[in-house]
Amino acid sequence: MVKALKLREDFYVNINNIVTLVLDESSIQISTNGSVYEIIQVAIDVNNNYGDVLVSVQEFHRIKRELFDSMGIKE
């Protein structure tokens, strides 16, 4: 069963293809091993943060929680 992580209204990532996470206070770097190796930077949309996907603080915490739950990571 494929489980998708919603990053934006039109952008989903297959959780089974995530191989690494790099986390700091305002961004998450997600590396995937799908048909093409890809790195996606998710960042909170404030003060000129750089990111492939810019999200609100609430969405950032939802994405982080879903990633942690799927990977068995305790905060």
Secondary structure by P-SEA (a helix, b strand, c coil): cbbbbbcccccccccccccbbbbcccbbbbbbbccccbbbbbbcccccccccccccaaaaaaaaaaaaaaacccc
